[in-house]
Amino acid sequence: MTIQNVSSFAKGAWVAPAEGARTIASAITGEVIATAGNDALDVQGMLDYAREIGGPALRKMTFHDRARMLKALALHLREHRDAMYSLSFNTGATQADHLIDIDGGIGTMLVFASKGRKEMPDSQVYVDGEIEHLSRNGTFLGQHICTPLQGVAVHINAFNFPVWGMLEKLAPTLLAGVPAIVKPATSSCYVTELAVKVMVESNILPDGALQLVTGGLGDMLDHLTCQDAVAFTGSADTALKLRSNPEILGNSVRFTAEADSLNASILGPDAVPGTPEFDLFIKEVSREMTTKAGQKCTAIRRIITPEATTEAVIEALSTRLAKTVIGDPRLETTRMGALVSGGQKADVLEKAALLASEAERVFGDPDTLTVEGADADKGAFVPPMLFHCGDPDAAQHVHDSEAFGPVSTVMGYRDLEHAIALANRGKGSLVASVITHDAEVAREVAMGAGAFHGRLYFNNRDSMKESTGHGSPLPHMVHGGPGRAGGGEELGGIRAVKHFMQRTAIQGSPDILTGVTGQWVPGSTETDAGAHPFTRRFGELAVGETMHTASRTVTLEDIEHFANFTGDTFYAHMDDAAAKRNPFFPGRVAHGYLLLSFAAGLFVEPNEGPVLANTGLDGLRFMKPVSAGDAIKVRLTVKKKTKRNDEYGEVRWHVTLTNQDDEQVAEYELLTMNAF
């Protein structure tokens, strides 16, 4: 058998294993299949290369440029999935497991690419939140912005997801404009290496944006600065050791950890045998125990059920688990493959023995394991093991010792308060699921257990057909947890991008804020292009370009006609006496939507032109009522421009309505699509 040399990618070149290299065995056969590691890597040079070459290149790009880069990268990876599938079988993963790791990682990158285009500006500064008014007359304002860190992100990943684990960190890092050095776990780094090769050879990434360390990091963490960041996934012990590095502490290096987690699943008191929720619970728990052979940071480790239902749960789970075919993951009939290594197998069996000191094993015997198509002794195979803890209040190991494999413990609860207390005994978890059709049960768990969990997953008959599963971290939602789970946070859409950026408060005049953010701020300079803005194409419009309309007087006839035409005969528009009894109105007033319609009539250019569509209206506020006899006029200003494709872009207009006394009566932002 040919032994693969798994290389690192440093300073733009591939570096083969050398001094300090470790051997890697197949999870299926136990035979050595690869070597990885090189103690002579120039880690300081790698950091400098990222900071001096990769970082500046990424920061020159806009968020949209980087989002398009991510999309191209993800689509290129998708074309090479089969090669990654083939290699990944040696980690013990089945084809179904590959879909979670490889396709899931690619999908995560695509989500960040989409969110980058939709939710971030086509510029280099991210505006965070609304303008803060710091002065009476509006000449001194405040605004928060986010800009990329000017260092490097060091990603230290676990063995269980060699592709997803890399891409879920890499996507928000690159979108933020920060280069990354990826260090996968050695036991599965050969899969990560292939994914990195695919990305590097695509020539989509700028030089220095991505580097790879297969093997140890050496003293890299000793050279980090306040502009760098570390994102870690692994054990709590390792996280503590790494984050205690004097340089990380002394330089306040950002350190995000996703660590051990004794995740729980609670069967609601309403979910008795025979209900759709009971059947769903059994299916969810069984799937979480066997997917990736239980090697998931979100897998269910504690199964919390009503005491009266515990026996039924054990029986149903045992029946379902007994149907799990364990074997060579390359076989189509295999439903659960091997653990990643012999060392991991030994660790799982050791932890299972620890659990057995305070819980009874009710299913799964490692000594009588049958494996299809492989040798159970040579490969890292273990059966699904189900334990029952009769006294979860007195037990300790079931709440603080994680067997990172297909191992879970059933425990009964007296009432919902007890169930919540048991779930919280994990002292911080990534996720807890609750299977219930009772919204009050869901609320009580959310209030009682939310502080101890990064995610709460509720499922029942109404959502089960479209739900994504207890163990699936989604790029849209935060992934992380307090306490034992590491105290960190990943994913969560644009929240994840901000982890690699610095939030800065800027203060100054409206013109200064407009200049910094690229978005027009009320009170800053207005420009007149000499033509109606709706006649100007996207590329011709400038931020700050403003139109002031003529005024229109609102009459009582206008109000009555609008009411009768639309059917909106609310008393404030039709009954003067009733309106006067309302503390907000001086008498009959114009409809707010009548004012919007009149405003459109004042600023719209009716002829065919570059404005293709009105796509939305945001932030509408009515500040002062308008009565019959009042006159309104409009200020229409280009606030922000966002290119959508080569044919059109989105223009965000700031619209202000004022009355004859120049008092604001309404304000909103109008969105249009304008042709180039």
C-alpha positions as CSV (number, residue, x, y, z in Angstrom):
1,M,0.0,0.0,0.0
2,T,1.2,3.5,-0.9
3,I,1.6,5.8,2.1
4,Q,0.3,9.3,1.4
5,N,2.5,12.2,2.4
6,V,0.1,14.9,3.7
7,S,1.7,18.3,3.1
8,S,1.2,21.7,4.6
9,F,0.7,24.8,2.5
10,A,2.9,27.6,3.8
11,K,3.9,30.9,2.2
12,G,2.5,29.9,-1.2
13,A,4.2,26.5,-1.4
14,W,3.5,22.9,-0.4
15,V,5.8,21.5,2.3
16,A,6.1,17.7,2.6
17,P,6.1,15.9,6.0
18,A,9.6,15.7,7.6
19,E,10.9,15.9,11.1
20,G,8.3,15.1,13.7
21,A,5.8,13.6,11.2
22,R,3.1,11.3,12.6
23,T,1.6,8.2,11.0
24,I,-2.2,8.1,10.3
25,A,-4.1,4.8,10.2
26,S,-7.2,3.8,8.3
27,A,-10.2,3.7,10.6
28,I,-11.5,0.7,8.7
29,T,-8.4,-1.5,8.6
30,G,-6.0,0.0,11.2
31,E,-3.3,0.0,8.5
32,V,-1.0,3.1,8.1
33,I,-2.2,5.1,5.1
34,A,-0.5,8.5,5.5
35,T,2.1,10.6,7.4
36,A,1.7,14.3,8.3
37,G,3.6,16.9,10.1
38,N,6.8,18.9,9.9
39,D,8.3,20.5,13.0
40,A,10.5,22.7,10.8
41,L,7.6,24.8,9.4
42,D,8.4,28.5,9.4
43,V,5.4,29.5,11.5
44,Q,6.6,33.1,11.9
45,G,7.0,33.3,8.2
46,M,3.5,31.9,7.7
47,L,2.0,34.6,10.0
48,D,4.0,37.3,8.2
49,Y,2.9,36.0,4.8
50,A,-0.8,36.1,5.8
51,R,-0.5,39.6,7.4
52,E,1.6,41.2,4.7
53,I,0.3,39.5,1.5
54,G,-3.1,37.9,2.2
55,G,-4.6,40.5,4.5
56,P,-4.0,43.6,2.3
57,A,-5.2,41.7,-0.8
58,L,-8.5,40.7,0.9
59,R,-9.0,44.2,2.4
60,K,-8.8,45.8,-1.0
61,M,-11.9,43.8,-2.0
62,T,-15.4,44.9,-1.0
63,F,-17.7,42.6,1.0
64,H,-19.5,41.8,-2.2
65,D,-16.2,41.0,-4.0
66,R,-15.4,38.6,-1.2
67,A,-18.9,37.1,-1.2
68,R,-18.6,36.4,-5.0
69,M,-15.2,34.8,-4.3
70,L,-16.8,32.5,-1.7
71,K,-19.5,31.5,-4.1
72,A,-17.0,30.7,-6.8
73,L,-14.9,28.7,-4.3
74,A,-17.9,26.7,-3.1
75,L,-19.0,25.8,-6.6
76,H,-15.5,24.8,-7.5
77,L,-15.3,22.5,-4.4
78,R,-18.7,21.0,-5.4
79,E,-17.1,19.9,-8.7
80,H,-14.5,17.9,-6.7
81,R,-16.8,16.2,-4.2
82,D,-16.4,12.7,-5.4
83,A,-12.6,12.7,-4.8
84,M,-13.2,14.0,-1.3
85,Y,-15.9,11.3,-0.7
86,S,-13.5,8.6,-1.8
87,L,-10.8,9.8,0.5
88,S,-13.0,10.4,3.5
89,F,-14.2,6.8,3.7
90,N,-10.9,6.1,5.5
91,T,-12.0,8.3,8.4
92,G,-14.8,5.7,9.0
93,A,-17.5,7.9,7.6
94,T,-20.3,6.6,5.4
95,Q,-21.7,8.2,2.3
96,A,-24.5,9.8,4.4
97,D,-21.8,11.2,6.7
98,H,-20.0,12.7,3.7
99,L,-23.1,14.7,2.8
100,I,-23.0,16.3,6.3
101,D,-19.3,17.0,6.2
102,I,-18.5,17.8,2.6
103,D,-21.8,18.9,1.1
104,G,-22.7,20.6,4.4
105,G,-19.4,22.5,4.4
106,I,-19.9,23.7,0.8
107,G,-23.5,24.6,1.6
108,T,-22.4,26.7,4.6
109,M,-19.9,28.6,2.4
110,L,-22.7,29.3,-0.1
111,V,-25.0,30.6,2.6
112,F,-22.3,33.1,3.7
113,A,-21.7,34.1,0.1
114,S,-25.4,34.8,-0.3
115,K,-25.7,36.7,3.0
116,G,-22.6,38.7,2.1
117,R,-24.3,40.0,-1.0
118,K,-27.7,40.5,0.6
119,E,-26.9,41.8,4.1
120,M,-23.5,43.5,3.7
121,P,-22.6,46.6,1.7
122,D,-20.7,46.6,-1.6
123,S,-17.9,48.5,0.2
124,Q,-15.1,48.0,2.7
125,V,-16.8,49.4,5.8
126,Y,-19.7,47.6,7.6
127,V,-22.2,50.0,9.3
128,D,-23.4,48.4,12.6
129,G,-26.6,49.8,13.9
130,E,-28.3,53.2,13.6
131,I,-27.0,56.7,13.9
132,E,-26.8,58.0,17.4
133,H,-27.8,61.6,17.9
134,L,-25.2,63.2,20.3
135,S,-26.2,66.9,19.9
136,R,-29.3,69.0,20.0
137,N,-29.0,70.3,16.4
138,G,-27.6,67.2,14.8
139,T,-24.2,68.6,14.0
140,F,-22.4,66.0,16.1
141,L,-23.4,62.3,15.6
142,G,-22.2,58.8,16.4
143,Q,-22.1,55.6,14.4
144,H,-20.6,52.2,14.9
145,I,-18.6,50.6,12.1
146,C,-16.8,47.3,11.7
147,T,-13.5,46.9,9.8
148,P,-11.4,43.8,9.2
149,L,-8.7,42.8,11.7
150,Q,-5.3,43.4,10.2
151,G,-3.8,40.1,11.3
152,V,-4.5,36.4,10.7
153,A,-7.1,34.0,12.0
154,V,-5.7,30.6,13.2
155,H,-8.3,27.9,12.9
156,I,-7.7,24.7,14.9
157,N,-10.3,22.1,14.0
158,A,-11.5,18.7,15.3
159,F,-11.1,15.4,13.5
160,N,-14.8,14.6,13.0
161,F,-15.6,17.1,10.2
162,P,-12.4,17.7,8.2
163,V,-14.2,19.7,5.5
164,W,-17.2,21.3,7.3
165,G,-15.1,22.1,10.3
166,M,-12.7,24.1,8.0
167,L,-15.3,25.8,5.8
168,E,-17.7,26.9,8.5
169,K,-14.8,29.0,10.0
170,L,-13.1,29.9,6.7
171,A,-16.2,31.4,5.1
172,P,-16.9,34.2,7.6
173,T,-13.2,34.8,8.1
174,L,-12.6,35.5,4.4
175,L,-15.9,37.4,4.1
176,A,-14.6,39.7,6.9
177,G,-11.4,40.2,4.9
178,V,-9.0,38.3,7.1
179,P,-6.6,35.6,5.9
180,A,-6.6,32.2,7.6
181,I,-4.2,29.5,8.7
182,V,-6.0,26.2,9.0
183,K,-4.8,23.4,11.3
184,P,-7.0,20.3,11.1
185,A,-6.7,17.4,13.5
186,T,-4.0,15.1,12.2
187,S,-6.1,11.9,12.2
188,S,-8.3,13.2,9.3
189,C,-6.1,16.0,7.9
190,Y,-5.6,14.2,4.6
191,V,-9.2,15.0,3.6
192,T,-8.7,18.7,4.6
193,E,-5.5,18.7,2.6
194,L,-7.4,17.7,-0.6
195,A,-10.0,20.3,0.0
196,V,-7.3,23.0,0.4
197,K,-5.5,21.8,-2.7
198,V,-8.7,22.1,-4.7
199,M,-9.2,25.7,-3.4
200,V,-5.6,26.7,-4.0
201,E,-5.4,25.3,-7.5
202,S,-8.6,27.1,-8.5
203,N,-6.7,30.4,-8.3
204,I,-9.8,32.0,-6.9
205,L,-8.2,33.1,-3.7
206,P,-5.6,35.8,-3.5
207,D,-2.1,34.8,-2.4
208,G,-1.8,34.5,1.4
209,A,-5.5,34.2,2.0
210,L,-5.3,30.5,3.0
211,Q,-2.5,28.4,4.5
212,L,-2.6,24.9,5.9
213,V,-0.7,23.1,8.7
214,T,-1.0,19.3,8.8
215,G,0.6,18.3,12.1
216,G,1.6,20.5,15.0
217,L,1.4,24.3,15.1
218,G,4.8,24.5,16.8
219,D,5.1,27.8,18.6
220,M,2.7,29.7,16.3
221,L,0.4,30.8,19.1
222,D,3.4,32.5,20.8
223,H,3.6,35.0,17.9
224,L,0.0,36.2,17.8
225,T,-0.9,39.9,18.3
226,C,-4.0,41.9,19.2
227,Q,-4.9,41.9,15.5
228,D,-5.0,38.1,15.3
229,A,-7.7,35.6,16.3
230,V,-7.9,31.9,17.2
231,A,-11.0,29.8,16.5
232,F,-10.8,26.4,18.2
233,T,-12.9,23.2,18.1
234,G,-11.9,20.3,20.4
235,S,-11.8,19.3,24.0
236,A,-12.3,21.6,26.9
237,D,-8.9,20.6,28.3
238,T,-7.1,21.6,25.1
239,A,-9.1,24.8,24.8
240,L,-8.0,25.8,28.4
241,K,-4.4,25.0,27.6
242,L,-4.4,27.0,24.4
243,R,-6.3,30.0,25.7
244,S,-3.9,30.2,28.7
245,N,-1.0,30.9,26.4
246,P,0.8,34.0,27.9
247,E,0.9,35.8,24.5
248,I,-2.8,35.2,23.9
249,L,-3.6,36.5,27.4
250,G,-1.2,39.4,27.3
251,N,-2.2,40.6,23.8
252,S,-5.9,40.0,24.3
253,V,-6.0,37.8,21.3
254,R,-9.6,36.9,20.4
255,F,-10.1,33.2,21.3
256,T,-13.3,31.4,20.4
257,A,-13.8,27.9,21.6
258,E,-16.4,25.2,20.8
259,A,-15.6,22.4,23.2
260,D,-17.1,19.4,25.0
261,S,-20.9,19.3,25.3
262,L,-23.2,16.9,27.2
263,N,-26.1,17.7,24.9
264,A,-29.6,16.6,26.0
265,S,-32.9,15.7,24.4
266,I,-36.0,16.1,26.5
267,L,-39.2,14.1,25.7
268,G,-42.1,16.4,26.6
269,P,-44.6,15.2,29.2
270,D,-47.3,15.3,26.5
271,A,-45.3,13.0,24.1
272,V,-46.5,9.7,25.3
273,P,-46.2,6.4,23.4
274,G,-48.5,6.5,20.4
275,T,-48.1,10.2,19.7
276,P,-46.2,11.5,16.7
277,E,-43.9,13.2,19.1
278,F,-42.9,10.0,20.8
279,D,-42.0,8.3,17.4
280,L,-40.2,11.4,16.4
281,F,-38.1,11.4,19.6
282,I,-37.0,7.8,19.0
283,K,-36.0,8.6,15.5
284,E,-34.1,11.8,16.4
285,V,-32.2,10.1,19.2
286,S,-31.3,7.0,17.2
287,R,-30.1,9.2,14.3
288,E,-27.9,11.4,16.6
289,M,-26.3,8.3,18.2
290,T,-25.3,6.7,14.9
291,T,-24.6,9.5,12.4
292,K,-20.8,9.9,12.1
293,A,-20.7,7.0,14.7
294,G,-21.8,9.5,17.3
295,Q,-18.7,11.7,16.7
296,K,-20.6,15.0,16.6
297,C,-20.2,17.9,19.0
298,T,-24.0,18.2,18.9
299,A,-24.8,14.5,19.4
300,I,-27.3,13.6,22.1
301,R,-25.4,12.3,25.1
302,R,-28.3,12.5,27.7
303,I,-31.9,11.3,26.9
304,I,-34.2,12.9,29.5
305,T,-37.7,11.3,29.6
306,P,-40.7,11.3,31.9
307,E,-40.2,8.6,34.5
308,A,-43.4,6.8,33.4
309,T,-42.1,6.7,29.8
310,T,-38.5,5.6,30.4
311,E,-39.0,1.9,29.9
312,A,-41.0,2.5,26.7
313,V,-38.2,4.8,25.4
314,I,-35.5,2.2,26.2
315,E,-37.5,-0.5,24.4
316,A,-38.2,1.5,21.3
317,L,-34.6,2.8,21.1
318,S,-33.1,-0.6,21.5
319,T,-35.4,-2.0,18.8
320,R,-34.4,0.8,16.4
321,L,-30.7,0.6,17.2
322,A,-30.7,-3.1,16.6
323,K,-31.4,-2.5,12.9
324,T,-28.2,-0.4,12.5
325,V,-25.9,-2.2,10.1
326,I,-22.3,-1.5,11.2
327,G,-19.5,-2.1,8.8
328,D,-17.1,-0.9,6.1
329,P,-18.5,2.6,5.3
330,R,-17.9,2.0,1.6
331,L,-20.6,-0.6,1.6
332,E,-24.1,0.7,0.6
333,T,-25.7,-1.4,3.3
334,T,-23.7,0.1,6.1
335,R,-25.5,2.6,8.3
336,M,-22.8,3.3,10.8
337,G,-19.1,3.2,10.1
338,A,-16.0,3.3,12.4
339,L,-14.7,5.8,14.8
340,V,-11.8,7.9,13.3
341,S,-9.0,5.9,14.9
342,G,-8.0,3.1,17.3
343,G,-7.1,5.8,19.9
344,Q,-10.6,7.2,19.7
345,K,-12.0,3.7,20.1
346,A,-10.0,3.2,23.2
347,D,-11.2,6.6,24.6
348,V,-14.8,5.8,23.9
349,L,-14.7,2.4,25.6
350,E,-12.9,4.0,28.6
351,K,-15.6,6.6,28.9
352,A,-18.3,4.1,28.5
353,A,-16.8,2.1,31.3
354,L,-16.9,5.2,33.4
355,L,-20.6,5.7,32.6
356,A,-21.2,2.1,33.5
357,S,-20.1,2.8,37.1
358,E,-23.4,4.7,37.7
359,A,-25.6,3.6,34.8
360,E,-26.7,0.2,33.4
361,R,-25.9,-0.6,29.8
362,V,-29.2,-1.7,28.3
363,F,-28.1,-2.0,24.7
364,G,-24.8,-2.6,22.8
365,D,-22.0,-4.9,23.8
366,P,-18.6,-4.2,22.3
367,D,-17.5,-7.8,23.0
368,T,-20.2,-9.3,20.7
369,L,-20.0,-6.7,17.9
370,T,-20.7,-7.9,14.3
371,V,-19.1,-5.8,11.5
372,E,-20.0,-6.2,7.9
373,G,-17.1,-6.3,5.4
374,A,-14.3,-5.4,7.9
375,D,-12.4,-6.8,10.9
376,A,-14.0,-5.5,14.1
377,D,-10.7,-5.9,15.9
378,K,-8.5,-4.2,13.4
379,G,-10.9,-1.3,12.6
380,A,-12.1,1.3,15.1
381,F,-15.6,-0.1,15.3
382,V,-17.9,0.1,18.3
383,P,-21.6,-0.6,18.6
384,P,-24.2,2.0,19.6
385,M,-24.3,1.8,23.4
386,L,-27.4,2.8,25.4
387,F,-27.2,3.3,29.2
388,H,-29.9,3.8,31.8
389,C,-29.2,5.9,34.8
390,G,-31.8,5.2,37.6
391,D,-30.7,8.0,39.8
392,P,-29.6,11.0,37.7
393,D,-29.6,13.3,40.7
394,A,-26.9,11.4,42.5
395,A,-25.0,10.5,39.3
396,Q,-22.0,12.7,38.2
397,H,-20.3,11.0,35.3
398,V,-23.4,11.0,33.1
399,H,-23.4,14.8,33.3
400,D,-19.7,15.6,33.0
401,S,-18.0,12.8,31.0
402,E,-18.6,12.7,27.2
403,A,-18.0,9.4,25.4
404,F,-17.4,10.9,21.9
405,G,-19.0,8.1,20.0
406,P,-22.4,6.3,19.6
407,V,-23.1,6.4,23.4
408,S,-26.0,7.9,25.2
409,T,-27.7,7.6,28.6
410,V,-31.5,7.5,29.4
411,M,-32.6,9.2,32.6
412,G,-36.1,9.8,34.0
413,Y,-37.5,13.1,35.3
414,R,-40.3,13.7,37.8
415,D,-41.6,16.9,36.4
416,L,-40.6,19.6,33.9
417,E,-38.7,21.6,36.5
418,H,-36.6,18.4,37.2
419,A,-36.0,17.9,33.5
420,I,-34.7,21.4,33.1
421,A,-32.4,20.9,36.1
422,L,-31.0,17.7,34.6
423,A,-30.4,19.4,31.3
424,N,-28.5,22.2,33.0
425,R,-26.3,19.7,34.9
426,G,-24.3,19.7,31.7
427,K,-22.9,23.1,32.9
428,G,-23.2,24.5,29.4
429,S,-24.1,22.8,26.2
430,L,-24.2,23.5,22.5
431,V,-27.7,22.3,22.0
432,A,-30.7,20.7,23.8
433,S,-33.8,19.5,22.0
434,V,-37.3,19.3,23.2
435,I,-39.9,17.1,21.5
436,T,-43.3,18.5,22.5
437,H,-46.5,19.7,21.0
438,D,-47.2,21.9,24.0
439,A,-46.1,25.5,23.6
440,E,-46.2,26.1,27.3
441,V,-43.7,23.3,27.8
442,A,-41.5,24.9,25.2
443,R,-41.6,28.3,26.8
444,E,-40.8,26.9,30.3
445,V,-37.8,25.0,28.9
446,A,-36.6,28.1,27.0
447,M,-36.8,30.2,30.1
448,G,-35.3,27.6,32.4
449,A,-32.6,26.2,30.2
450,G,-31.8,28.9,27.7
451,A,-29.0,30.4,29.8
452,F,-27.1,27.0,29.7
453,H,-27.5,26.3,26.0
454,G,-26.3,27.9,22.8
455,R,-29.3,26.5,20.9
456,L,-32.7,25.1,21.8
457,Y,-34.3,22.9,19.1
458,F,-38.0,22.3,19.4
459,N,-39.8,19.8,17.1
460,N,-43.2,18.2,16.9
461,R,-45.7,16.8,14.4
462,D,-46.2,20.3,12.8
463,S,-42.5,20.9,11.9
464,M,-41.0,17.4,11.7
465,K,-41.2,17.1,7.9
466,E,-39.1,20.2,7.3
467,S,-37.0,20.3,10.4
468,T,-33.2,20.1,10.1
469,G,-32.5,17.9,13.1
470,H,-31.2,18.2,16.6
471,G,-27.6,17.8,15.6
472,S,-27.3,20.1,12.6
473,P,-25.7,23.5,13.2
474,L,-27.0,25.9,10.5
475,P,-25.0,28.8,9.1
476,H,-27.9,31.1,9.8
477,M,-28.0,30.3,13.5
478,V,-25.4,30.6,16.2
479,H,-23.3,27.6,17.1
480,G,-21.6,27.5,20.4
481,G,-22.5,27.5,24.1
482,P,-21.6,28.7,27.6
483,G,-19.5,27.0,30.2
484,R,-18.3,23.5,29.3
485,A,-19.2,24.1,25.7
486,G,-16.4,26.6,25.4
487,G,-18.2,30.0,25.9
488,G,-17.8,30.8,22.3
489,E,-20.0,31.4,19.3
490,E,-19.7,30.6,15.6
491,L,-21.9,30.8,12.6
492,G,-25.1,32.8,13.1
493,G,-25.0,34.6,9.8
494,I,-23.3,38.0,9.7
495,R,-22.7,37.7,13.5
496,A,-19.9,35.2,12.6
497,V,-18.3,37.7,10.2
498,K,-18.1,40.4,13.0
499,H,-16.0,38.0,15.1
500,F,-13.1,38.8,12.7
501,M,-13.7,42.5,12.6
502,Q,-13.2,45.4,15.0
503,R,-16.2,47.4,16.0
504,T,-15.3,51.0,16.3
505,A,-17.4,54.0,17.5
506,I,-16.9,57.0,15.2
507,Q,-18.1,60.5,16.1
508,G,-18.2,63.6,14.0
509,S,-20.3,65.8,11.8
510,P,-22.8,64.4,9.3
511,D,-20.4,65.0,6.4
512,I,-17.6,63.1,8.3
513,L,-19.9,60.1,9.0
514,T,-21.1,60.1,5.4
515,G,-17.5,60.1,4.2
516,V,-16.4,57.3,6.4
517,T,-19.4,55.0,5.9
518,G,-20.2,55.7,2.3
519,Q,-23.9,56.2,3.3
520,W,-25.6,59.5,3.3
521,V,-26.4,60.8,6.8
522,P,-29.2,63.4,7.3
523,G,-27.7,66.8,7.8
524,S,-24.7,66.1,5.5
525,T,-24.2,67.8,2.1
526,E,-26.8,67.5,-0.5
527,T,-26.0,67.7,-4.2
528,D,-28.2,68.6,-7.2
529,A,-27.3,66.9,-10.4
530,G,-29.6,69.2,-12.4
531,A,-31.8,66.4,-13.6
532,H,-34.6,64.3,-12.0
533,P,-32.8,61.5,-10.1
534,F,-35.3,58.9,-11.6
535,T,-33.9,59.8,-15.0
536,R,-30.4,58.9,-14.0
537,R,-28.9,55.4,-14.3
538,F,-27.4,53.5,-11.4
539,G,-23.8,54.3,-12.3
540,E,-24.7,58.0,-12.7
541,L,-26.3,58.5,-9.3
542,A,-24.2,59.7,-6.4
543,V,-24.7,59.3,-2.7
544,G,-26.1,62.5,-1.4
545,E,-27.9,63.4,-4.6
546,T,-31.1,65.1,-3.6
547,M,-34.4,66.3,-5.0
548,H,-36.7,68.8,-3.2
549,T,-40.3,68.7,-4.5
550,A,-43.0,71.3,-4.7
551,S,-45.6,71.2,-2.0
552,R,-49.2,69.8,-2.1
553,T,-52.0,70.9,0.1
554,V,-54.1,68.1,1.7
555,T,-57.8,68.8,1.6
556,L,-60.8,67.3,3.5
557,E,-62.0,66.0,0.1
558,D,-58.7,64.2,-0.3
559,I,-59.1,62.5,3.1
560,E,-62.7,61.5,2.5
561,H,-62.1,60.3,-1.0
562,F,-59.1,58.1,0.2
563,A,-61.2,56.7,3.0
564,N,-64.1,55.8,0.7
565,F,-61.9,54.5,-2.0
566,T,-59.8,52.3,0.2
567,G,-62.3,51.4,2.8
568,D,-60.1,52.8,5.6
569,T,-62.8,54.7,7.5
570,F,-61.0,54.7,10.8
571,Y,-62.6,57.2,13.1
572,A,-59.5,59.5,13.3
573,H,-60.0,60.3,9.6
574,M,-63.8,60.6,9.6
575,D,-65.1,61.7,13.0
576,D,-63.7,65.1,14.2
577,A,-65.1,64.8,17.7
578,A,-63.9,61.3,18.2
579,A,-60.5,62.3,16.8
580,K,-60.2,65.2,19.2
581,R,-60.7,62.8,22.1
582,N,-57.6,61.0,21.0
583,P,-54.5,62.5,22.6
584,F,-52.5,62.0,19.5
585,F,-54.8,64.0,17.1
586,P,-56.0,67.6,16.9
587,G,-59.1,66.5,15.0
588,R,-59.6,64.7,11.7
589,V,-56.3,63.8,10.1
590,A,-55.0,62.5,6.9
591,H,-54.2,58.8,6.5
592,G,-50.6,58.0,6.7
593,Y,-50.8,56.0,3.5
594,L,-52.5,58.9,1.8
595,L,-49.4,60.9,2.7
596,L,-47.1,58.2,1.2
597,S,-49.2,58.2,-2.0
598,F,-49.0,62.0,-2.3
599,A,-45.3,61.8,-1.6
600,A,-44.8,59.4,-4.5
601,G,-46.9,61.7,-6.7
602,L,-44.6,64.5,-5.9
603,F,-41.3,62.8,-6.6
604,V,-42.0,60.1,-9.2
605,E,-40.9,60.6,-12.8
606,P,-43.8,59.0,-14.8
607,N,-41.9,58.3,-18.0
608,E,-40.0,55.1,-18.8
609,G,-36.5,55.3,-17.5
610,P,-33.8,53.5,-15.5
611,V,-36.0,52.9,-12.5
612,L,-37.1,49.3,-13.0
613,A,-39.0,48.6,-9.8
614,N,-39.9,49.7,-6.3
615,T,-38.8,46.7,-4.2
616,G,-39.5,47.9,-0.6
617,L,-40.0,50.5,2.0
618,D,-38.1,50.4,5.3
619,G,-38.2,52.3,8.6
620,L,-41.5,54.1,8.1
621,R,-42.3,56.5,10.9
622,F,-45.0,59.2,11.3
623,M,-43.9,62.0,13.5
624,K,-46.7,64.6,13.3
625,P,-50.3,64.4,12.1
626,V,-51.3,66.2,9.0
627,S,-54.7,67.9,8.9
628,A,-56.8,69.3,6.1
629,G,-55.2,72.5,5.0
630,D,-51.7,71.5,5.7
631,A,-49.2,71.3,2.8
632,I,-46.6,68.6,2.5
633,K,-43.4,68.5,0.4
634,V,-40.7,65.8,0.0
635,R,-36.9,65.6,0.2
636,L,-35.6,62.5,-1.8
637,T,-31.9,61.7,-1.3
638,V,-29.7,58.8,-2.5
639,K,-28.6,57.2,0.8
640,K,-26.8,54.1,-0.4
641,K,-26.1,52.2,-3.6
642,T,-25.6,48.4,-3.9
643,K,-24.7,46.7,-7.2
644,R,-26.8,43.5,-7.7
645,N,-25.5,42.3,-11.1
646,D,-24.2,43.7,-14.3
647,E,-27.7,44.9,-15.4
648,Y,-29.0,46.7,-12.3
649,G,-28.3,47.8,-8.7
650,E,-30.3,48.7,-5.7
651,V,-30.7,52.3,-4.6
652,R,-31.8,53.1,-1.1
653,W,-33.4,56.6,-1.0
654,H,-33.9,58.6,2.2
655,V,-37.4,60.1,2.0
656,T,-38.5,62.9,4.4
657,L,-42.0,64.6,4.4
658,T,-42.3,68.0,5.9
659,N,-45.2,70.4,6.4
660,Q,-45.6,74.1,5.6
661,D,-43.7,74.9,8.8
662,D,-40.8,72.6,7.8
663,E,-41.7,70.2,10.6
664,Q,-41.1,66.5,9.7
665,V,-44.3,64.6,9.4
666,A,-43.0,61.3,8.0
667,E,-39.7,59.5,7.2
668,Y,-38.8,56.3,5.5
669,E,-36.3,54.6,3.1
670,L,-37.4,53.6,-0.4
671,L,-35.7,50.8,-2.3
672,T,-35.6,50.8,-6.1
673,M,-33.8,48.7,-8.7
674,N,-32.1,50.9,-11.2
675,A,-30.6,49.9,-14.5
676,F,-26.9,50.5,-15.2
